[in-house]
Amino acid sequence: MTSLRALLLAFLGGAILNLMPCVFPILAMKAAALAASAHQPREARRDGLLFLAGVLATFLVLAGVLLTLRAGGEAVGWGFQLQSPAVIAGLALLMLAVGLNLSGVFHVGAGLQGAGAGPLSRLPGVNAVRNHTTGEGDRITIRGLSTELNNYTMNGVRIGGTGSPDDSFYRGVRLSFLPPEGIDSITVVKSLTPDRDGDALGGSIDIRTPTAFDHKPTYGVLSASAGLLDKFDDKTSGEVSGSFGRQFNDHWGVFVTASWSRRKSQFEQNGVDGDNQPPVWYEDSESLGWDTDTFVLRGMDLAFGETEVERKGLNASLDYRGDHHDFHFRGQFNEYTQDEFDNRLNFRNDTSKNSTRLTQVDKTATGLANPDDAIIGSGAKGNIYSYTTAQIVDRDGDGVITDADRSSKSYYTLNGASGTWDPQGFRLRRFWEGSRETGSLMSLNLGGVSRYGDFKLDYDLSYAKSEDNIDDSYDMEFRSDKYGWLGNKGVDIVNFGDSRFPKWVLNDAGMAAVMAAVLPSSSCSLKP
């Protein structure tokens, strides 16, 4: 066989291999990863070259191993490792572990993602309410009901409201406060049964911490992990946790868990500022019959920020197990700190100035000309319009419709059904914002169970406390409000067929107007 023919057959074999079900999905994933760097040519080129180098190096190593073994007298070929019972058994166990992970039996990487809400969201009827800046599961809803309608307990101890930034009462509990290492099980009851508190309208969530009798007589685990966000500024994350349990005999046991973690992340936000508006005038917010696909944005926020979340946790349990009596003393304390900073740009139409409009006599009438097209002259009272007093309200009673008859402020050309979207005010603002949130969950309980024949007596003395506070925050604003400028005619919003991703677009005239508006005069205010 010639070298050229061998190369052609190797290329053909590689092309066929790429279509195999174990390879083709991986190629799609890699293509998607490379596409993510499409707007950064240097990174895309670097990633592509590293991928190529990795593939070539891997196969060169495999070929070297095969040649070495053959030189030593071994009769091996491609795929020889699959003839080993040990390799087959290992791969079978790996596939079983992957299947159990995908089925939700256990979760890989929970330590850096927060505990509780993530795994619980896999249960039918249970959804995680994720923090929009950290991506962590923060709270849960059951059967679509508000998280505030749930009842939360820790080792059977009721956890009350956590408060809110304005010191107003809040019943929800942020499960992101809890490190996963200090949790043995979470039980969700999705219906209100007679043995539940009457205010558990959404459902009940009972969190149990581990005890010495849940593990081997002597149990110890120490783990550490680290992560790197290879985008933006290479944010790092880390976690350290340890658990120790000891059963002194058949009756006494102690268990202690401690953990610490810090997770850094970055986020982007693209949101609407103000309610979407119909393209033509409407009477009030209860007006019906609109095609919402034609609505326009009143304003928009674009933000980029970063977060740092730190958790500390300590759980301890002392248990006695007897023939007729069981006693326990359990305590847990978990602390949570989140620092957040963002840089936000705000665009918004408003009606503060130059937005007073002429009012139709019959506000339901359509077909009236646009005011700019109805100008027939000018005078002491401003522009003179071709409208009649039967069409437009004559505020000054002089029998002629002029600018002096303008009254109500509006986003529309006329205050009536003939009015179309035409905002005259456009506000530009830039914000630097920061905040620190802290929270804690603590509980102590001393109790037990006594058995008297067919009767069982449960008793418990407990204390629980939870907090969720904004310790400090600042808001620095740079603002420029401009009205009647050329940019109003050069502003549009497009979504490229997907309304979830709206985008402001400025034409050349609009861009020039923005620069002229922002650069000469801007004001700055600091809000603690």
Order of alpha helices (4+ residues) and beta strands (2+ residues): alpha-alpha-alpha-alpha-alpha-beta-beta-beta-beta-beta-beta-beta-beta-beta-beta-beta-beta-beta-beta-beta-beta-beta-beta-beta-alpha-beta
